[in-house]
Amino acid sequence: MSQNKNALIRYKTIDKCLQNKYRQWTLEDLIECCSQALEEYEGRQIPISKRTIQMDIQMMRSEKLGYNAPIVVYDKKYYKYDDEDFSITDIPLTETDMNVLTETVSMLKQFKDFSLFSDVSDILQRLEDKIYSEKSHTKPVIYLDKNENLKGLHYLDEIYQAIIKKMVLIITYKSFKSREETKFHFHPFILKEFNNRWFLIGKKKQSQPITNLALDRIVSIDYDFNLPYIEEDFNADTFYKDIIGVTVNSGLQPRRIELWIDASNAPYVLTKPLHPSQRIIKENDDHSIIIHLFIMPNYEMERLLLGFGDSIEILRPEGLRNRMKKILQNAISRYEPKDNTELNI
């Protein structure tokens, strides 16, 4: 591994440490974290001197790399960012960086028709558009549906590295249903995106079922280098074959679900199927359609179907039809006058 790459790993590690404002960071702490990071990448221990980290901090503070990191020392011992929201990953790219990216995208586009790149051709197009808009100071042509305030995205690269290196995570997590944070070991298998949210899929223990964790509910991540990683032959395509979203209810089997779709929404459902198992059963004279899905009912499926409002009707199974009917009746009751008096707004 080159010295330049070693230095970049140290800068990134120091940056990650100083973003955690809930902990006090001494020079020894930063040395330890950088040593662990280099060991993960290199596969062997690489000694780091106090002088090296001190020089790294000076380099991050300077303009040489464009970081200008506001690193300060307090109590003559601890390091932190004077601006709590600062990160070296948020600084703008230089003109040289943009030129390198432009050349890289141009090279990759030569391979876009090969099967290996078939799934990422849209990413290349979006990246090319973003680079062009930045260099020409014009508005992007391609706009993506995104949530700028979504939490947890800064964990993506860290979790990705943990997955490919088969490392056991120690996750502090706070679900929407829990009042308190919980801490547990987690063996990560894959990252999955659904409906503009990211999820980490894996297991807490060998004996427990596969579960998903929303990245925006993760409070912190650490590592356990002593606990063996669970080696599991996990196939995401098979695991998620019969569901919509990320919630797999263990013990349930996929079932046939028949839906009536009105004429105005039929073209959308036909051109963008609700699930790969979707098949059309009947086209009615009024241009409405009846389709069936072969899926496992879950929370995401219900949310999707409810989003159609009165444009969709669940024909069978009877149990699901009655459940959705009850949900819709409860929704209607929300709009009924309270205490038999009309609300004046």
C-alpha positions, 0 to 999 in steps of 0.5 A, a space after each residue: 500500500 502506498 504512503 499516500 493511500 496510508 495518509 488518506 486512510 489516516 485523514 479519513 479516520 481522524 475525520 470520522 473520530 472528530 465527528 463523534 462529539 460525544 467522545 473526548 479524543 486524545 492523541 493516543 486515541 487517534 493513534 489507536 484508531 488509525 492503527 486499527 484502520 490501517 490494519 483492516 485495509 493492509 491485513 497487518 499491523 503498521 506502527 504509527 508514531 505520535 509525530 505522524 498523527 501530529 503531522 496529519 493534523 497539521 496537514 488537515 488544518 492547512 490549505 495544501 489538501 483543501 481541507 482547512 479543517 478547524 481542529 482545535 485542542 482543549 484542556 491541553 489534551 483533547 482534539 475536536 472540530 471547532 465546527 461540529 458539522 465539519 467533515 473533510 468529505 463535505 469540501 468541494 472538489 477542485 478543478 483537477 478532481 473534476 477533470 479526473 472524474 470527467 476522464 473516468 466517466 468517459 472511460 467507463 461509458 465505453 463499457 456501458 453496453 457490456 453486461 457487467 455494467 448494465 445495472 450501473 449505466 443510469 449511475 454513470 449518466 447521473 454522475 456525468 450530468 452532475 460533473 457537467 453541471 458543476 463545471 459549467 455552473 448550470 443546473 443539473 438536467 437529471 433530478 433524483 428523488 432524495 431526502 437531504 435530511 436523511 440520517 445515517 448515510 455517513 455510515 454507508 462506506 463504513 458498513 460496506 467495508 465491514 461487509 466485504 471484510 467480514 467484520 462483526 459490528 457493535 451497533 448502538 441502535 434506537 428503533 422508533 418503537 423503543 424509548 431507550 438505545 440498545 447495543 448488540 453485535 451484528 453480522 452484516 450481510 448486505 446493504 439494501 435501499 428501498 423507498 429512499 431509505 437504506 437498510 443493513 441486513 444481517 444477523 445478531 446471532 447464528 440462532 436468530 433470524 435474518 433481520 434489517 436495521 434502518 441506517 437512520 436509526 443507528 446511533 453509533 458503530 464499533 467493531 469486535 475483532 475477537 468475535 468470529 464472523 457468521 459465514 452464511 450462504 446468504 442469497 439476497 435475490 432468493 431472500 427478497 424474491 417474494 416480498 415488496 420492500 425489506 420486511 420478511 416475516 419468517 414463517 409466512 409463505 407467499 400467496 396469490 393476491 388478486 387486485 382490481 385496478 381502475 382504468 386511470 391507474 391501469 397503464 401505470 401498473 402495467 408499465 411499472 409492475 408492483 412486483 416481478 410476479 405480477 400477471 394480468 388476469 383480465 382486461 375489462 371493457 371499461 379499461 380497468 384490469 385485474 392482476 395477481 401477485 404472488 407475494 408474502 404480505 408485509 408492512 411495505 406491501 400494505 403501504 403501497 396498496 393503500 397509496 392507491 386509495 380508491 383506485 385499487 380493490 383487493 379481491 382476494 384473499 379474504 383475510 387481507 381484503 378485510 384487513 385493508 377494509 378495516 384500515 380504510 374504515 378507520 381512516 374515514 373515521 378520522 375525517 368524521 365530525 368530532 362530538 357531532 359538530 362540524 370543524 370550522 377552519 
